Every structure is written in structure tokens, then in C-alpha cells.
Amino acid sequence: MTKTQAGYAAGNTTSTPLRVSIQGYAGAFHEIAARYCFQDQALQIVPAHTFEDLVKMVEAQEQADIGLMAIENTLAGSIMQNYTLLQQSGLHITGEVFLRIKQNLMALPGVRIEELREVHSHHMAIAQCREFFAEYPHIRLVETVDTALSARQISENGWSHVGAIASTLAAEMYELEILAASIETNKKNHTRFLVLEKGTAELNGKLEKVSLSFATDHEVGSLYKVLAVLAAYNVNLTKIQSAPIIGHPWEYQFYIDFIVQGKVGHKQALDAISPLTRNLQVHGVYACGEHYEY
């Protein structure tokens, strides 16, 4: 638990709720993940229209104390814009949470799938359900900024020709009927969310995971040398992601997560790879997150 989180613990009757900025609106999967992640605390969910808005809110500290941002999904892959946002921001990763995502098709009560002309949702949700909609070629898939907002707009506007892909919580909140449950292509559909805070947060408890980014010299074996050193320090690489460096054709920034498993601490491993990298940036050192199913 970080100092920010501890300061807003629900057990403290004199504390105010922890303001958590999420991308999305009431009923979004981000809200569900936040409720699981901070389940022992009083929360105020602060909606953000975009991931950029989420980061700005946490940086400003006026509307939000902390942020929860999706970073990758087991079906749709990494959200590359969020890696860029993280690197360019002054925020640090202080935790993570994993949520099993069940996507549901919903519409106004009484509407049948055959009557739908469009289905609205966030592009990540659509990507997770394309196989289901291959059986309904008459339905046009429309990308929106949020799953829950799509559900809300159907309810508010009385759109009988439009469906939404969203959570069962959104269906309940906006009084929609679920036409088809769990329509994601792969049932092992999980999203990883990062807890973001401003400044250098101090954590209590066991620190297991390290997230960092770096570039290497544009020469043969440069990345291999970094990975070989990490292997020598007995760290378990849990993720590696590359992204092109703008203005430097065919050169890449690498994003890495690893878990320390040996007796040597993460600082020694970072010191060892520092001479082999450029622009080394540690984005967070934190405890491995819990997995939840909704």
C-alpha cells in the first residue's frame, strides 16, 4: 500500500474517500477493477473521457488522487498509447490489478438481435468480440470512447436499433437487457490495470515487480546483452514490448516488466544494465497484483 492509499483507508473514519480517476463512466470495467483493487477503502470514482484526461487529472491532483489505467489485454494486446503516456508523464506505477473481462451484448428491453443495425463500444471491447459478430453481418460495429457510456446513451436516447458491448453492471445501471452474455472470443480474457500516482510513492510490504523502459544502441546483440545480464541476476521477465522511437527510424524503445526471484535486489540488476542502455527509466517498483473475475 502506498502512502496515498494508506492516507485514505476506509477504516479511518476521519479520512475522505480516495479519488480514483478512471477512463470511462459509471459501470465501466475500469470502475469494477478499481473497486476490487481498493476494496478496503472508501472511494470516489472520477470519470475521465480519455486516457490522456486520466493522466492529466492525476498529475494536477485537483480532481483525483490516484489513477487506474488499463495497459494490456490478453486478446487485444498492449495499449501502446498508454505506454507513451506513462513515459511522458510524471506518474509512477505503484500497483496493478488483473480483471477477467466478460463482454455482453445489451439493448433496450424487448429488442432482438435481428433488429439491431449498430452495436457501439470501445474499440478494445469490439476487438475482443469480432468472432461473435461475424454471425451477424447486418450489424455495423461503431467505436466509441467507452463501453459504459455506450450503454448509457442507448438508455438515454431510447435507441431501439442500437446495442452496446459492456459489463453486466452497466446493463443493470442503465436498465438494459442482455441479449448475449460473455461474447468475447476467448474466455481467458483478462485485462491488466496499473495504479498510477504522482511523485515517488513509498510502498509498504513486499516489492516484487519492476517496470522500466530503455533504448539500446542500434547494433547487433545490444538487446541480447541486456537480457543476458537480467538472466544472470535471476529475474523473471514477465513482459517485453517494443515501440518505435519517433525521429529515429528502425530504432526502438523497450518496455520491460520483471519479477525479482533471486537473492540480489532489483537495484543491483538495474545498476548492472544501466551501462548497456540509453534513456533508462524506472516506471515503478511494486507488489504483484491480484486476479479477480467479474
C-alpha positions in Angstrom: 0.0 0.0 0.0 1.4 3.4 -0.9 1.3 6.5 1.3 -1.5 7.9 -0.7 -3.6 4.8 -0.4 -2.9 4.4 3.3 -3.9 8.0 3.9 -7.4 7.3 2.6 -8.0 3.9 4.2 -11.7 3.2 4.7 -11.0 2.2 8.3 -10.1 5.8 9.2 -13.5 7.4 9.9 -11.9 10.9 9.7 -10.5 10.4 6.2 -12.1 11.4 2.9 -12.6 9.0 0.1 -9.7 8.2 -2.2 -10.4 9.9 -5.5 -9.6 7.4 -8.3 -9.5 8.6 -11.8 -10.6 6.0 -14.4 -11.1 6.1 -18.2 -14.8 5.6 -18.7 -18.0 6.2 -16.9 -20.2 4.6 -14.3 -20.4 0.8 -14.9 -17.1 0.7 -16.9 -14.7 -2.2 -16.4 -12.2 0.4 -15.1 -14.6 1.1 -12.2 -15.1 -2.6 -11.5 -11.3 -3.1 -11.4 -10.9 0.0 -9.1 -13.5 -1.4 -6.7 -11.6 -4.7 -6.5 -8.2 -3.0 -6.2 -9.2 -0.7 -3.4 -11.9 -2.8 -1.9 -10.9 -2.0 1.7 -11.2 1.8 1.2 -13.8 4.4 0.7 -13.7 5.5 -3.0 -14.9 8.3 -5.2 -14.7 7.3 -8.8 -13.7 10.2 -11.1 -14.6 9.5 -14.7 -12.2 10.6 -17.5 -13.2 10.8 -21.1 -9.9 9.6 -22.4 -6.6 8.1 -21.1 -5.0 11.4 -21.6 -7.6 13.1 -19.4 -7.0 10.4 -16.8 -3.2 11.1 -16.6 -3.8 14.9 -16.6 -6.2 14.6 -13.6 -3.7 12.6 -11.5 -0.8 14.9 -12.5 -2.9 18.0 -11.4 -4.1 16.4 -8.1 -7.1 18.7 -8.1 -9.8 16.2 -9.1 -8.1 12.9 -8.5 -5.5 11.5 -6.0 -4.6 8.4 -7.9 -5.4 6.7 -11.3 -6.2 3.3 -12.6 -5.3 2.7 -16.2 -5.6 -0.3 -18.5 -2.3 -1.3 -20.1 -2.9 -4.7 -21.8 -5.4 -7.3 -22.6 -4.9 -11.0 -23.3 -6.9 -10.8 -26.5 -6.3 -7.3 -27.9 -2.7 -6.9 -26.7 -0.9 -3.9 -25.3 -2.4 -0.4 -25.3 0.6 1.3 -26.8 -0.6 4.9 -26.4 -0.7 4.2 -22.6 2.9 3.2 -22.6 3.7 6.5 -24.2 1.5 8.4 -21.8 3.3 6.7 -18.9 6.7 7.5 -20.2 5.9 11.2 -20.8 4.1 11.8 -17.6 5.4 12.4 -14.1 3.5 9.4 -12.7 4.7 6.2 -11.3 3.3 2.7 -11.1 2.5 1.8 -7.5 0.4 -1.3 -8.1 -1.6 -3.4 -10.5 -4.8 -5.5 -10.7 -6.0 -8.1 -13.2 -9.6 -8.5 -14.1 -11.3 -11.3 -16.0 -13.4 -9.5 -18.6 -16.8 -10.8 -19.7 -18.2 -8.8 -22.6 -22.0 -8.7 -23.0 -24.3 -7.6 -25.8 -27.2 -5.5 -24.5 -30.0 -3.4 -25.8 -33.3 -1.8 -24.7 -35.8 -4.4 -23.2 -37.7 -6.3 -25.8 -35.2 -5.6 -28.7 -33.9 -8.7 -30.5 -30.5 -9.1 -32.1 -32.1 -9.3 -35.5 -33.5 -5.8 -35.0 -30.1 -4.2 -34.3 -28.4 -2.2 -37.0 -25.5 -1.0 -35.0 -23.5 -2.0 -31.9 -21.5 0.6 -30.1 -18.5 0.1 -27.7 -14.9 0.9 -27.0 -12.5 -0.3 -29.8 -10.8 -2.8 -27.4 -14.2 -4.4 -26.5 -15.1 -4.7 -30.2 -11.7 -6.3 -30.9 -12.4 -8.9 -28.3 -15.8 -9.8 -29.8 -15.4 -9.8 -33.6 -15.8 -13.5 -34.0 -19.3 -13.3 -32.4 -20.4 -10.6 -34.8 -19.2 -12.5 -37.8 -22.5 -14.4 -37.5 -24.5 -11.1 -37.7 -23.2 -9.3 -40.8 -26.1 -6.9 -40.8 -24.8 -5.2 -37.6 -22.3 -2.4 -38.0 -19.7 -2.1 -35.2 -19.2 1.5 -34.1 -16.2 2.5 -32.0 -16.9 4.9 -29.1 -14.9 6.2 -26.1 -16.3 3.9 -23.5 -18.3 0.7 -23.0 -20.5 2.0 -20.2 -21.1 5.3 -22.0 -22.4 3.4 -25.0 -24.9 1.6 -22.8 -25.9 4.9 -21.1 -26.5 6.6 -24.4 -28.8 3.8 -25.6 -30.9 4.2 -22.4 -31.0 8.0 -22.5 -31.8 8.2 -26.2 -34.1 5.3 -26.5 -32.2 3.8 -29.4 -34.1 0.6 -30.3 -31.8 -0.1 -33.3 -28.5 0.1 -31.3 -26.9 -2.3 -29.0 -23.8 -2.0 -26.8 -21.0 -4.2 -25.6 -20.4 -3.6 -21.9 -20.5 -5.1 -18.4 -23.4 -6.6 -16.6 -23.1 -3.7 -14.1 -23.7 -1.3 -17.0 -26.7 -3.3 -18.1 -28.1 -3.1 -14.6 -27.4 0.6 -14.1 -28.9 1.7 -17.4 -31.8 -0.8 -17.3 -30.8 -2.7 -20.5 -31.4 -6.3 -21.4 -28.5 -8.7 -22.0 -29.1 -10.3 -25.4 -26.0 -12.5 -25.3 -23.6 -12.9 -22.3 -19.9 -13.4 -22.4 -19.4 -12.9 -26.2 -15.7 -12.4 -26.1 -13.8 -14.7 -28.5 -11.6 -16.2 -25.9 -12.9 -17.0 -22.4 -9.5 -16.4 -20.9 -10.0 -12.7 -21.5 -8.1 -10.6 -18.8 -7.1 -7.0 -18.6 -4.2 -5.7 -16.6 -4.7 -2.3 -14.9 -1.9 -0.1 -13.5 -2.2 2.0 -10.3 -0.7 5.4 -11.1 0.5 8.1 -8.6 2.3 11.3 -8.8 5.8 11.7 -7.4 7.9 8.9 -5.9 5.5 6.9 -3.8 6.8 4.8 -0.9 5.4 1.3 -0.7 4.9 -1.0 2.2 5.0 -4.7 2.0 6.9 -7.0 -0.4 8.2 -5.4 -3.6 8.2 -8.0 -6.3 7.7 -6.4 -9.7 9.7 -3.8 -11.6 8.5 -1.9 -14.7 11.1 0.0 -16.8 11.8 1.3 -20.3 15.1 1.9 -22.2 16.6 2.1 -25.6 19.8 0.3 -26.8 22.5 1.1 -29.3 21.4 0.2 -32.9 23.8 -2.7 -33.3 23.8 -6.4 -33.3 23.3 -8.1 -29.9 22.6 -4.9 -27.9 19.2 -6.1 -26.6 20.5 -9.6 -26.0 23.3 -8.2 -23.8 20.7 -6.5 -21.5 18.5 -9.6 -21.3 21.6 -11.8 -20.6 22.5 -9.6 -17.6 19.0 -9.8 -16.3 19.0 -13.5 -16.6 22.3 -13.6 -14.7 20.6 -11.7 -11.8 17.9 -14.4 -11.7 15.0 -12.1 -12.6 11.8 -13.5 -14.3 10.9 -11.4 -17.4 7.1 -11.2 -17.4 6.7 -8.8 -20.3 8.7 -7.2 -23.1 7.2 -4.7 -25.6 8.9 -2.6 -28.2 7.8 0.7 -29.7 9.4 2.8 -32.5 11.3 5.9 -31.4 9.8 8.8 -33.3 12.5 10.6 -35.3 14.9 7.6 -35.2 13.9 5.2 -38.0 14.2 1.5 -37.1 15.2 2.2 -33.5 13.0 1.1 -30.6 12.1 1.8 -27.1 11.7 -1.4 -25.0 9.3 -1.7 -22.1 10.0 -4.5 -19.7 8.4 -5.9 -16.6 10.3 -8.4 -14.4 10.0 -10.1 -11.0 13.0 -10.5 -8.7 13.4 -14.1 -7.8 17.0 -14.4 -6.6 18.7 -13.1 -3.5 20.0 -10.0 -5.4 17.7 -7.0 -5.2 16.2 -5.1 -8.2 18.6 -2.1 -7.7 21.6 -4.3 -8.4 20.0 -5.6 -11.5 19.2 -2.1 -12.7 22.7 -0.9 -12.0 24.1 -3.8 -14.0 22.1 -3.0 -17.2 22.4 0.8 -16.9 25.7 0.9 -18.9 24.1 -1.2 -21.7 21.1 1.1 -22.2 20.1 4.6 -23.1 17.3 6.6 -21.5 16.7 4.0 -18.8 13.6 4.9 -16.9 12.1 3.0 -13.9 8.3 3.4 -14.0 7.5 1.6 -10.8 8.5 -1.0 -8.2 5.5 -2.6 -6.7 3.8 -5.8 -5.5 2.4 -8.3 -8.0 -1.3 -7.7 -8.5 -4.3 -9.9 -7.6 -6.5 -11.6 -10.2 -10.3 -11.1 -10.0 -13.2 -12.4 -12.0 -16.3 -10.4 -12.7 
